[in-house]
Amino acid sequence: MTEKSPLAPPEIYWVIGDGTDVGKTTIASALVRVLNRGGTPTVGFKPYAAALLRNLVDLMVSKYPSSACKLYGADALALAEASPLTTADHVDLVSPVQYLCHPDWPSTLMVRTGSSCLGNTEYFASDSMLSLAKRGDIQALIERSGLPLDQSVRVAKIEYQRASALAQKKVQQAFGRLVEMGPATVVCEGAAMFLPSWAGCPEANSVFFLSAGMVHLFPNLNLPGAATAQGVAAAMKGASARVTAPLYMAESRFRDKVAEQIVTKLLEKSGRPIAGPGRT
């Protein structure tokens, strides 16, 4: 019997930015779609994700009941659905740590770690969540969405700022399972203090950086997986190659198409062919 050849390590792209809501998921999802259409099997990965409660109401009610994962955000769903290798059922594999915040980012209500695909999911609820859940409208939302408050471990406070130190083993396991699907490329999304790195994180070969309405691609930057925000900034400053394009504003119905055009333009300007061989 012929032994199966081991999979080659995937190429790693980081998509990062200098803040929230700067278009990282839009560009990361576009990159996943463009590479797949060009013949390079690609998946998305966002190890640490956070969402505001007010932005998740529609998603929670319309999507949660049909998913084994009871706490995920729009970013994780967009990345999961961008690749033909993953579906909405892999949403907590694509994003193994998910925070739920209200009324702003530092105030965390709940967090999920792990993935239903791996059978290692845990939920944690803060005192703030339990207090908020006493409101009638929130109780109704929990019932309609299936938010797993009754399955959650109670903790006094969840440290949002310590996301990158949380559940490192589960993040590593989720990434490993995605790699087992055979992608030639993995697009990892993160931001500022939440870089897409974890224990055992592979080297980031190239980086997309979003800032001030611009998208910068640093090809062949080759960042160590344990890079800090300061280290990334220094590497980008000293990079020998960079290509840049405006992040054009577009109506929501055209946003994905515009993002794909931006990504394609930057890849071509960097000299990276869109089409690539399958993974062996």
C-alpha positions as CSV (number, residue, x, y, z in Angstrom):
1,M,0.0,0.0,0.0
2,T,1.3,3.4,-1.0
3,E,1.7,5.8,2.0
4,K,0.0,9.1,1.7
5,S,2.5,12.0,1.2
6,P,2.5,14.5,4.1
7,L,0.9,17.8,3.3
8,A,3.2,20.7,2.6
9,P,3.0,23.6,5.1
10,P,0.5,26.2,3.8
11,E,1.5,29.6,2.8
12,I,0.3,32.1,5.4
13,Y,-1.1,35.6,4.8
14,W,-1.9,37.9,7.7
15,V,-4.6,40.6,7.2
16,I,-4.3,43.1,10.0
17,G,-5.2,46.7,10.7
18,D,-4.7,49.6,13.1
19,G,-8.1,49.3,14.6
20,T,-11.6,47.8,14.4
21,D,-14.1,48.3,11.6
22,V,-11.4,49.2,9.1
23,G,-12.3,46.5,6.6
24,K,-10.1,43.6,7.6
25,T,-12.7,40.9,7.3
26,T,-13.9,42.3,3.9
27,I,-10.3,42.2,2.5
28,A,-9.5,38.8,4.2
29,S,-12.7,37.2,2.8
30,A,-12.0,38.7,-0.6
31,L,-8.5,37.3,-0.5
32,V,-9.8,33.8,0.3
33,R,-12.3,33.9,-2.6
34,V,-9.8,35.3,-5.1
35,L,-7.1,32.7,-4.3
36,N,-9.6,29.8,-4.5
37,R,-11.0,31.0,-7.8
38,G,-7.4,31.2,-9.1
39,G,-6.8,27.6,-8.2
40,T,-5.1,27.9,-4.8
41,P,-7.2,26.1,-2.1
42,T,-7.5,28.6,0.7
43,V,-9.2,28.9,4.1
44,G,-9.7,31.8,6.5
45,F,-8.8,31.9,10.2
46,K,-9.5,34.5,12.8
47,P,-8.2,33.1,16.1
48,Y,-9.6,35.9,18.3
49,A,-12.9,37.5,17.3
50,A,-15.1,40.0,19.1
51,A,-18.6,41.4,18.4
52,L,-20.9,43.9,20.0
53,L,-24.2,42.6,21.1
54,R,-26.1,45.4,19.3
55,N,-24.5,44.2,16.0
56,L,-25.4,40.6,16.5
57,V,-29.1,40.7,17.1
58,D,-30.2,39.8,13.6
59,L,-27.4,37.3,13.1
60,M,-28.2,35.6,16.4
61,V,-31.9,35.2,15.7
62,S,-31.6,34.1,12.1
63,K,-28.5,31.9,12.2
64,Y,-27.8,30.6,15.8
65,P,-30.6,28.1,16.0
66,S,-29.3,26.2,12.9
67,S,-25.7,26.0,14.2
68,A,-24.1,23.7,16.7
69,C,-22.1,26.8,17.7
70,K,-24.2,29.1,19.9
71,L,-21.8,32.1,20.0
72,Y,-20.2,33.5,16.9
73,G,-19.9,36.7,15.0
74,A,-20.4,38.0,11.5
75,D,-16.6,38.1,10.8
76,A,-16.2,34.3,11.5
77,L,-19.2,33.5,9.4
78,A,-18.0,35.6,6.5
79,L,-14.6,33.9,6.5
80,A,-16.1,30.4,6.8
81,E,-18.4,31.0,3.9
82,A,-15.7,32.6,1.7
83,S,-13.9,29.2,1.1
84,P,-15.3,26.1,-0.6
85,L,-13.3,24.1,2.0
86,T,-15.4,25.4,4.9
87,T,-19.1,26.2,5.5
88,A,-21.1,27.9,8.3
89,D,-20.8,24.6,10.2
90,H,-17.1,25.4,10.6
91,V,-17.6,28.9,12.0
92,D,-16.1,28.1,15.4
93,L,-13.2,26.3,13.8
94,V,-12.4,29.4,11.7
95,S,-12.7,31.5,14.9
96,P,-12.0,29.4,18.0
97,V,-12.2,32.3,20.5
98,Q,-15.3,34.6,20.3
99,Y,-16.0,37.5,22.6
100,L,-19.5,39.1,23.0
101,C,-19.2,42.7,24.2
102,H,-21.7,45.3,25.4
103,P,-22.0,48.3,25.4
104,D,-18.5,48.7,24.1
105,W,-15.4,46.6,23.4
106,P,-13.7,46.5,26.9
107,S,-17.0,45.3,28.5
108,T,-17.2,41.6,27.9
109,L,-20.5,39.7,28.5
110,M,-19.5,36.2,27.3
111,V,-16.7,34.3,25.6
112,R,-16.6,31.0,23.8
113,T,-13.4,29.0,23.4
114,G,-13.0,25.9,21.3
115,S,-15.0,24.4,18.5
116,S,-18.0,22.1,18.2
117,C,-16.1,20.4,15.3
118,L,-13.5,19.4,17.9
119,G,-15.8,18.7,20.8
120,N,-13.9,21.1,23.1
121,T,-16.3,24.1,23.4
122,E,-16.6,26.0,26.6
123,Y,-18.7,29.1,27.3
124,F,-18.0,31.7,30.1
125,A,-20.4,34.4,31.3
126,S,-19.4,37.5,33.3
127,D,-21.4,39.0,36.1
128,S,-22.3,41.8,33.7
129,M,-24.0,39.2,31.4
130,L,-26.0,37.7,34.3
131,S,-27.1,41.1,35.4
132,L,-28.1,42.1,31.9
133,A,-29.9,38.9,31.4
134,K,-32.5,39.9,34.0
135,R,-34.0,42.4,31.5
136,G,-37.0,41.1,29.7
137,D,-35.9,42.0,26.2
138,I,-32.5,40.3,26.8
139,Q,-34.3,37.2,28.2
140,A,-36.4,37.0,25.0
141,L,-33.3,37.4,22.8
142,I,-31.5,34.6,24.7
143,E,-34.5,32.3,24.2
144,R,-34.9,33.1,20.5
145,S,-31.2,32.8,19.7
146,G,-30.2,29.9,21.9
147,L,-27.4,31.9,23.5
148,P,-26.0,29.3,25.9
149,L,-26.2,31.2,29.2
150,D,-27.3,28.1,31.1
151,Q,-24.3,26.2,29.8
152,S,-21.8,28.9,30.7
153,V,-19.3,29.0,33.5
154,R,-19.8,32.1,35.7
155,V,-16.8,34.3,36.1
156,A,-16.7,37.7,37.8
157,K,-15.0,39.5,34.9
158,I,-13.7,38.5,31.5
159,E,-10.5,40.3,30.5
160,Y,-11.1,41.3,26.8
161,Q,-7.5,42.6,26.6
162,R,-6.1,39.2,27.4
163,A,-7.7,37.5,24.4
164,S,-4.4,36.5,22.8
165,A,-3.4,34.6,25.9
166,L,-6.7,32.6,26.1
167,A,-7.2,29.0,25.0
168,Q,-3.9,28.8,23.2
169,K,-4.1,25.0,22.9
170,K,-7.7,25.2,21.4
171,V,-6.5,27.8,18.9
172,Q,-3.7,25.5,17.9
173,Q,-6.0,22.6,17.5
174,A,-8.5,24.6,15.4
175,F,-5.7,25.7,13.1
176,G,-4.4,22.1,12.8
177,R,-7.9,20.8,11.8
178,L,-8.1,23.5,9.1
179,V,-4.7,22.5,7.8
180,E,-5.9,18.9,7.6
181,M,-8.5,20.1,5.0
182,G,-5.6,20.6,2.6
183,P,-5.4,24.3,2.0
184,A,-2.3,25.6,0.1
185,T,-2.9,29.0,1.8
186,V,-4.4,30.2,5.1
187,V,-5.5,33.8,5.4
188,C,-5.2,34.8,9.1
189,E,-7.0,37.9,10.3
190,G,-6.2,40.0,13.4
191,A,-5.8,43.5,14.6
192,A,-3.6,45.7,16.7
193,M,-3.2,44.0,20.1
194,F,-5.0,40.9,18.7
195,L,-2.5,39.7,16.1
196,P,-3.4,36.3,14.6
197,S,-0.6,34.5,16.5
198,W,-0.7,31.7,19.0
199,A,1.7,29.1,20.5
200,G,3.2,27.3,17.6
201,C,1.9,29.8,15.1
202,P,3.7,29.4,11.7
203,E,5.6,32.2,10.0
204,A,3.5,34.8,8.2
205,N,4.8,34.9,4.7
206,S,3.0,38.1,3.5
207,V,1.0,40.8,5.2
208,F,-2.0,42.9,4.2
209,F,-2.2,46.0,6.5
210,L,-5.2,48.3,6.5
211,S,-4.9,51.9,7.8
212,A,-6.4,55.3,7.0
213,G,-8.4,54.1,4.1
214,M,-5.5,52.3,2.4
215,V,-4.6,48.7,1.9
216,H,-0.8,47.9,1.9
217,L,0.5,44.5,0.8
218,F,4.0,43.5,2.1
219,P,4.9,40.4,0.1
220,N,7.5,38.0,1.5
221,L,7.7,39.8,4.8
222,N,8.2,36.4,6.6
223,L,7.2,37.5,10.1
224,P,7.8,35.0,12.9
225,G,4.5,33.6,14.3
226,A,5.3,35.1,17.7
227,A,5.8,38.6,16.4
228,T,4.6,41.5,18.5
229,A,2.7,44.6,17.3
230,Q,6.0,46.5,17.7
231,G,7.9,43.9,15.7
232,V,5.3,43.9,12.9
233,A,5.5,47.7,12.7
234,A,9.3,47.6,12.5
235,A,9.2,44.9,9.9
236,M,6.8,46.8,7.7
237,K,8.8,50.0,8.1
238,G,11.9,48.3,6.9
239,A,10.3,46.2,4.2
240,S,12.0,46.2,0.8
241,A,8.7,45.8,-1.0
242,R,5.3,47.2,-0.6
243,V,2.3,47.8,-2.9
244,T,-0.6,50.0,-1.9
245,A,-4.2,50.7,-3.1
246,P,-7.0,52.8,-1.7
247,L,-9.8,51.0,0.1
248,Y,-12.6,52.4,-1.9
249,M,-15.9,53.1,-0.2
250,A,-18.8,51.1,-1.8
251,E,-22.4,50.3,-1.2
252,S,-22.9,47.1,0.7
253,R,-24.1,45.2,-2.4
254,F,-20.9,46.1,-4.3
255,R,-18.4,45.8,-1.3
256,D,-17.3,42.3,-1.9
257,K,-16.7,42.8,-5.6
258,V,-14.7,46.0,-5.0
259,A,-12.6,44.2,-2.3
260,E,-11.8,41.4,-4.7
261,Q,-10.7,43.9,-7.3
262,I,-8.4,45.6,-4.8
263,V,-6.9,42.3,-3.6
264,T,-6.4,41.1,-7.2
265,K,-4.7,44.4,-8.2
266,L,-2.3,44.2,-5.2
267,L,-1.4,40.5,-5.8
268,E,-0.7,41.2,-9.4
269,K,1.4,44.3,-8.6
270,S,3.4,42.3,-6.1
271,G,4.2,39.7,-8.7
272,R,2.3,36.9,-7.1
273,P,0.4,34.9,-9.7
274,I,-3.3,34.4,-8.8
275,A,-3.4,30.9,-10.2
276,G,-1.4,28.3,-8.3
277,P,-1.0,24.5,-8.2
278,G,-3.0,22.3,-6.0
279,R,-1.5,21.2,-2.7
280,T,0.5,17.9,-2.7
